[in-house]
Amino acid sequence: MIPVIGLVIGVGVGIWLQPTVPVWLQPYLPIAIVAALDAVVGALRALGERRFNDRVFVISFISNVLIAGFIVFLGDQLGVGSQLSTGVIVVLGIRIFANAAAIRRRIFHA
């Protein structure tokens, strides 16, 4: 229940303050969001399998965002930023859908 309350408060504060993202950070924000979603869906799967660990979640969340951002930054420096961004999105998307499928199978037994 606490995570849901935190999410609602965070969304409310974000809507109320309307923060702006610096221009230099804008290319990395979508990648960071997808990486964070991967960690969250993985945590939901672990929660359903009764093997959730909050430390593992926090480390996974932070490391996913940092590694994905670094890969895209490295791609920008090499001049292939869009290709590496696409690769990161594809890999994380596959992981998200795999975890979502595992959650669905566990809930619906199908």
Secondary structure, DSSP 8 states (H G I E B T S, - for coil): -HHHHHHHHHHHHHHHH-----GGGTTTHHHHHHHHHHHHHHHHHHHHTT---HHHHHHHHHHHHHHHHHHHHHHHHHT-HHHHHHHHHHHHHHHHHHHHHHHHHHHH--
